[in-house]
Amino acid sequence: MSMFCFQCQETAKNTGCTIAGVCGKKEDTANLQDLLVFTLKGLAVVADEAKKQGKLDKSIGLFISQGLFATITNANFDNARFVELIKATIAKRDGLKAAIGFSSDADVANWNGAEADFAAKAAEVGVLSQPNEDVRSLRELLIYGLKGMAAYTDHAAMLGFEKSEIYDFMVDALVSTTQDLSVDEMVGMVMKCGETAVTAMALLDEANTTTYGNPEITKVNIGVGKNPGILISGHDLKDMEELLKQTEGTGVDVYTHCEMLPANYYPEFKKYEHFVGNYGDSWWHQDKEFASFNGPILMTTNCITPVKEAYKDRFYTTGMAGWPGAIHIADRPEGGHKDFSQIIEKAKTCEPPVEIETGEIVGGFAHAQVMALADKVVDAVKSGALKRFVVMGGCDGRQASRNYFTDVAKELPDDTVILTAGCAKFRYNKLDLGDIGGIPRVLDAGQCNDSYSLAYIALQLKEVFGLDDINDLPISYDIAWYEQKAVIVLLALLALGVKHIRLGPTLPAFLSPNVAKVLVEKFDIKATGDVKEDVAAIMAGN
């Protein structure tokens, strides 16, 4: 086979993409991503020794995070960028080796990195290079967790928030995938990944709320204005801030798309009068929505779908995102900001967006806002008006089987509240589900990056109700997954002791039968099934 990738939920036949990715990734891109991960392992081997000598600085940890982030599903399709990253990784590895006087027999620490050998080496070190499916499963589960963690860590770092312990764990985890560990040791490393994920998610929450304020209950406009606009998608709030500042007074409006929707909830962004609202739905609708928007699109992270001719000349990337032929906005210089001037000038030549819907949607129910409603929530639970919370966070995707989550939202009784974060919410956030004593039945905490809020709310409610076990709360978990940020959220929940999670629309292809069995037996993870049967089980606490 020319490639093998099974890191996302839509992987072919729920087994693996072997010719081209369902996401649109070509075989050479997939192989370069495998090669980048291999070279990052080599850098980690050297970094581990530097750490032992007390000579490792945060810059290596951030670089590893950004390299892993570039390989996350739907983030970067640009081969030239991957070649640059591979070369930079090897240069950092060799520079660090020389600085600490380190030698190793490990191939990952010694491969010469000649560009002429990239294709051959990529084929040699790909996912299937590990023949034991259980070892492969546990290693890939760990690596995919690291990729998700890398995204959170990079976003926090862009706002000036970093923790060495997160970077140190990422180094340790990558090194572990080059070693012959026992199954128990590998499972232990996966669980440590979940524990570290909680730290990383809390750090990003601190970074976002310290910088932009706590999200507030907000009615978000989903119509359009009369000015030309720029549509910003992805997850990077620092990019959002700089774009709003640079477009102020230019006659160009700014709209969010998909996972950038929760930017509308932050107080710091509400002061910009030209911040109009949100345009469209989740990421997989972008081919039609980007075409009708008429103005430039800025992709700050994943999720990118194959770019269409209808908007190719106004499609821009930045950060770790990339698309072949698209203009890439360079990283901000130290102490400076990114330069979005060419996007703004392009917008001035474009027609205003075509209106595709009107009205408002409500969000902004991150942990600070929900806990401000704690008395009302407790009263509703004690009176019996609110019987159950259902966490339906995670990802959206193209498959028709994801209608399951819309149907569950409709089927849930009127005495339930849905807690959500991530683009999974677009399956039900525009349904008229009403409220319970003034508490909306869909509480949107924000991006998948804001999933910490869902865990924090559960932990705080455990204390409010005086419970010893988080699983004794009237909360069920019905999670939609697509890519690696959902994987790390799952591992974080498991590390917090959460059990009985439903995961869908399929269980991950990278879980071997034996590894899946361990998760089922230890945590009672189960696949989503029939809507009515699942809702009945959820309401029974099963």
Steps between C-alpha positions, in 0.01 A plus 500: 500500500618852421400648839327400818309739727229415751518795739157653427145370534427508127790274408405272209278207604591583861825315430745743340556722196747329267481690170399851601346642815125548525602844628661578162857425612717354224734207551818710485359740760401213728846350472670832572285532813616154611858604436456820700369301797802267468745790504318658795556174687872536423499855632319375811768235565767770502277742693448234766875485558520879506220501758698260720798737475285800585569654159158488332313826443134551415569585136557132418175401666306765309663393173401136564144614576476698179647216293242257637225759456584527129421128457154516660213410267398774253760751620779500241508356149806689375794268422748787483416597858553142618837481327602821680380361834686172453823683417454736795437204734820327393697824531369553853572137588858517375562841654378377837711184472809708442415740783466225761760260361247220448535190283244225446462181302131570440404546134264783596792693645738437209317497167682746275186660361609524138201631303564247223427225755173645631264273306690180578540587867135597533395159368733335749378683811124529437225377730518140377874476568397360840368148420342427841149646477459548876834680537414703190158581642632623834781698343270668250239570769775677694629690196150613403443615855825697476384659175184622670694622800743678266215708360391619846861563601578707190192721545592567863859579405384757243343686792817474709395205718733199513584223747820299484327197649281469190795522265697255716218247481476535122872421476463200734199370308664524159811326634282220641373420150858411400545256789391141563261553788259255658129536431446627855772763452346615172153519654651696787653748258164543324333573834777745590422669169143548621621644830733742323218590263299634793795725586531616138127566467496694827798704381324595176186591693712724723669655197172573321309635799790705638552661160144542375278465811259225598250412226157653559152388399473651153250517219703462180376646173496246214392746232722736300575869466542718192879538508756267347626251756777265608405153623731355766492130581701265717575546869775759556368790708825698471449510124142608561614788720759626254261477205234701686754768593634530146155514335364767733404813305567338159137447397558124508290284734615181673300178533580173674455155351464162672738464798567873510133561591578515876718809445165680502463413871815676627460852645825623345373432148155652549637855496564482125196637317608342170492151657168399346444141617524145366458381141397144422526169678771244569822449307383249240255752348782737411506428127154657457526755782843629402374545144191699606691710753669686210783641712837364618519199730773470764566147627688521829509122569311189396248422358571554128314313227633485141499859377266572206568724202204719601701649788859381448623854421370630835602211724780570752668290768709583805660326798539124449226491235591474132364432152710468183493826306316696770662816634639425845511785752836486676543454873512812711850628580600490864313777678308586182184393321400323181444716195151446357513805270486302176185320617340832591587652162356192329178535700453858379473368143233241586122509515327472840405149613190332363251454782437129559298527823374755751444514872710428807648210691589503869829390655758596757437235767858433601571394857497849659160578351346162584627511858350847533171320438585227753218587743244488222646171373497340846142609562393358164666167577362479854148588383515236229459755219846411374557126496824464309789677328620343177849595382484497119828670419759417238518517123271516202562321172354421161358152556123462504536284811570823693131580473492275807604796715223722360249223561623446857461873571143486371423176686632606841218585743420862579654461846854455364771754422768450234853619585709544188831629368650453155343499157273206590259768621414596143295179486248645748583857609236651274221270615223657710541285810375758750625545858456375855408784735704744293792259449536434122494131414817539289792653689784573259833531684695587184760339275637149533788697657257593777415142595670566833184686594295182471735312734524795740120535517466130584767518770342810653152345497645195677610732779172694504303177542749358750577187298813286527495367143456704181306206356228549764399829339189507278730547197539275196757529222402454135809619314548555127859465387680576176865592555779507754372780725200281573742216582679708763167615649400134531830415673456797734152379598633150564782644713237684706327168564199551274336173395214386277591728208324443170724575204393528140406479228763221501770387738849602382658278236835532675371308803593136454243249634715434807555870578131574445419214739718655771320836466159332505577289805670776700288801404184356343556693176237402247409583143195710423206291383125528449379848595196398706690225679794730575275775632319253725835375633628856548193594703549186711860603567649218293 
